[in-house]
């Protein structure tokens, strides 16, 4: 008996001991036993998360006993793969075969069904909670109110350009906003608010009733930005004042505006002002170099006085105003070259255009071809009681006005056309600097008068 033999072909010789010629030979084959293995598998799945997403998955868990090699997995008769995970599956029933690599007869087969997600039910959006801006809080807030699911929602107020998980949108500037809401796990399932757009309005301006007097920059800085209209007059007088930006929301002043003896270099901060009810006075501002910032002022309901601003050379911002926007007389003199008169401003700002009198404007504009103004002298100057007005040429009609530093007319007198020297009594006027404005035959001459 022979034991422990491996599969193969064997030759056996049977003979008598000592007699080799007496024997018998036979051949036999020992076959190998059939290979055995046992594969056990199970399947787990995730169903479609959103209608039409086709995002189901199948995960295979398998074990092998017996003669086992490397496991492989095939889905619905397809080519086997090494990974036990199948993704991106549409709803349906799937067959998974788990086998040994190279031994297709050693396998296990299982089936599983991936379910479709329910069809999209869009969120329901109700009226949002809106907080409008105020003069102290210039931005608004929208809280989107919506219900729906499954899962959390996402919100947009820019018509879907951007999304966020919070339903609160704060810090919004005035404007129109379009609300949309969608399912976070199904971005295609969304709804728009039926009453879009939601409008956030600019904060309404308030009216300040009464006169306002600023003598320091601190007072200006403390001015409330809530006011857009001042129902009264405004006086800005003080050498320490150098910035009008706190007044940038003002669009209308019903009374006078006086800017005097300040440290301002420009009018920035009055950019919003469009309408002034009565007199505009800008005098004795020794640092003022430009009228930039006053360019939107379209209407002055009374006179406009601008003088003794000795650094003021750029007045193009008021070019439109002095050519039709001033209801009363315009007195501009003793500033720097370029801003010494209406004529200078017009020549500097529109040098190629003839300058003519604007309608409804009492200022005098010199058109091309008009001769130089008649010479005029005041003496004595300074004076303590009377002043003589001397002209070099005769004229037909003439008037004389004396204005104080606020622009108020304190004396009015007719001049005799056939008299080249005329005496004016100023004894009733207080000590100070005055403007003498003489109009003769349509020409205006301005002179400074000192009364002691």
Secondary structure in CASP SS format (residue, H / E / C, confidence):
PFRMAT SS
TARGET T0000
AUTHOR 0000-0000-0000
METHOD secondary structure of the structure
MODEL  1
X C 1.00
X C 1.00
X C 1.00
X C 1.00
X C 1.00
X C 1.00
X C 1.00
X E 1.00
X E 1.00
X E 1.00
X E 1.00
X E 1.00
X E 1.00
X E 1.00
X E 1.00
X E 1.00
X C 1.00
X C 1.00
X E 1.00
X E 1.00
X E 1.00
X E 1.00
X E 1.00
X E 1.00
X E 1.00
X E 1.00
X E 1.00
X E 1.00
X E 1.00
X E 1.00
X C 1.00
X C 1.00
X C 1.00
X C 1.00
X C 1.00
X C 1.00
X E 1.00
X E 1.00
X E 1.00
X E 1.00
X E 1.00
X E 1.00
X E 1.00
X E 1.00
X E 1.00
X E 1.00
X C 1.00
X C 1.00
X C 1.00
X C 1.00
X C 1.00
X C 1.00
X C 1.00
X C 1.00
X C 1.00
X E 1.00
X E 1.00
X E 1.00
X E 1.00
X E 1.00
X E 1.00
X E 1.00
X E 1.00
X E 1.00
X E 1.00
X E 1.00
X C 1.00
X C 1.00
X C 1.00
X C 1.00
X E 1.00
X E 1.00
X E 1.00
X E 1.00
X E 1.00
X C 1.00
X C 1.00
X C 1.00
X C 1.00
X C 1.00
X E 1.00
X C 1.00
X C 1.00
X C 1.00
X E 1.00
X E 1.00
X E 1.00
X E 1.00
X E 1.00
X C 1.00
X C 1.00
X E 1.00
X E 1.00
X E 1.00
X E 1.00
X E 1.00
X E 1.00
X E 1.00
X E 1.00
X E 1.00
X C 1.00
X C 1.00
X E 1.00
X E 1.00
X E 1.00
X E 1.00
X E 1.00
X E 1.00
X E 1.00
X E 1.00
X E 1.00
X E 1.00
X E 1.00
X E 1.00
X C 1.00
X C 1.00
X C 1.00
X C 1.00
X C 1.00
X C 1.00
X C 1.00
X C 1.00
X C 1.00
X E 1.00
X E 1.00
X E 1.00
X E 1.00
X E 1.00
X E 1.00
X E 1.00
X E 1.00
X C 1.00
X C 1.00
X C 1.00
X C 1.00
X C 1.00
X C 1.00
X C 1.00
X C 1.00
X E 1.00
X E 1.00
X E 1.00
X E 1.00
X E 1.00
X E 1.00
X E 1.00
X E 1.00
X C 1.00
X C 1.00
X C 1.00
X C 1.00
X C 1.00
X E 1.00
X E 1.00
X E 1.00
X E 1.00
X C 1.00
X E 1.00
X C 1.00
X C 1.00
X C 1.00
X C 1.00
X C 1.00
X E 1.00
X C 1.00
X C 1.00
X C 1.00
X E 1.00
X E 1.00
X E 1.00
X E 1.00
X E 1.00
X C 1.00
X C 1.00
X E 1.00
X E 1.00
X E 1.00
X E 1.00
X C 1.00
X E 1.00
X E 1.00
X E 1.00
X E 1.00
X C 1.00
X C 1.00
X E 1.00
X E 1.00
X E 1.00
X E 1.00
X E 1.00
X E 1.00
X E 1.00
X C 1.00
X C 1.00
X C 1.00
X C 1.00
X C 1.00
X E 1.00
X E 1.00
X E 1.00
X C 1.00
X C 1.00
X C 1.00
X C 1.00
X C 1.00
X E 1.00
X E 1.00
X E 1.00
X E 1.00
X C 1.00
X C 1.00
X E 1.00
X E 1.00
X E 1.00
X C 1.00
X C 1.00
X H 1.00
X H 1.00
X H 1.00
X H 1.00
X H 1.00
X C 1.00
X C 1.00
X C 1.00
X C 1.00
X C 1.00
X E 1.00
X E 1.00
X E 1.00
X E 1.00
X E 1.00
X C 1.00
X C 1.00
X E 1.00
X E 1.00
X E 1.00
X E 1.00
X C 1.00
X C 1.00
X C 1.00
X C 1.00
X C 1.00
X C 1.00
X C 1.00
X H 1.00
X H 1.00
X H 1.00
X C 1.00
X C 1.00
X C 1.00
X C 1.00
X E 1.00
X E 1.00
X C 1.00
X C 1.00
X C 1.00
X E 1.00
X E 1.00
X E 1.00
X E 1.00
X C 1.00
X C 1.00
X C 1.00
X C 1.00
X C 1.00
X C 1.00
X C 1.00
X C 1.00
X C 1.00
X C 1.00
X C 1.00
X C 1.00
X C 1.00
X C 1.00
X E 1.00
X E 1.00
X C 1.00
X C 1.00
X C 1.00
X E 1.00
X E 1.00
X E 1.00
X E 1.00
X C 1.00
X C 1.00
X C 1.00
X C 1.00
X C 1.00
X C 1.00
X E 1.00
X C 1.00
X C 1.00
X C 1.00
X C 1.00
X C 1.00
X C 1.00
X C 1.00
X C 1.00
X E 1.00
X E 1.00
X C 1.00
X C 1.00
X C 1.00
X E 1.00
X E 1.00
X E 1.00
X E 1.00
X C 1.00
X C 1.00
X C 1.00
X C 1.00
X C 1.00
X C 1.00
X E 1.00
X C 1.00
X H 1.00
X H 1.00
X H 1.00
X H 1.00
X H 1.00
X H 1.00
X H 1.00
X C 1.00
X C 1.00
X C 1.00
X E 1.00
X C 1.00
X C 1.00
X C 1.00
X E 1.00
X E 1.00
X E 1.00
X E 1.00
X C 1.00
X C 1.00
X C 1.00
X C 1.00
X C 1.00
X C 1.00
X C 1.00
X C 1.00
X H 1.00
X H 1.00
X H 1.00
X H 1.00
X H 1.00
X H 1.00
X H 1.00
X H 1.00
X C 1.00
X C 1.00
X C 1.00
X C 1.00
X C 1.00
X C 1.00
X C 1.00
X C 1.00
X C 1.00
X C 1.00
X C 1.00
X C 1.00
X C 1.00
X C 1.00
X C 1.00
X C 1.00
X C 1.00
X C 1.00
X C 1.00
X C 1.00
X C 1.00
X C 1.00
X C 1.00
X C 1.00
X C 1.00
X C 1.00
X E 1.00
X E 1.00
X E 1.00
X E 1.00
X C 1.00
X C 1.00
X C 1.00
X E 1.00
X C 1.00
X C 1.00
X E 1.00
X E 1.00
X E 1.00
X E 1.00
X E 1.00
X E 1.00
X C 1.00
X C 1.00
X C 1.00
X C 1.00
X C 1.00
X C 1.00
X E 1.00
X E 1.00
X E 1.00
X E 1.00
X E 1.00
X E 1.00
X C 1.00
X C 1.00
X C 1.00
X C 1.00
X C 1.00
X E 1.00
X E 1.00
X E 1.00
X E 1.00
X E 1.00
X E 1.00
X E 1.00
X C 1.00
X C 1.00
X C 1.00
X C 1.00
X C 1.00
X E 1.00
X E 1.00
X E 1.00
X E 1.00
X E 1.00
X C 1.00
X C 1.00
X C 1.00
X C 1.00
X C 1.00
X C 1.00
X E 1.00
X E 1.00
X E 1.00
X E 1.00
X E 1.00
X E 1.00
X E 1.00
X E 1.00
X E 1.00
X C 1.00
X C 1.00
X E 1.00
X E 1.00
X E 1.00
X E 1.00
X E 1.00
X E 1.00
X E 1.00
X E 1.00
X E 1.00
X C 1.00
END
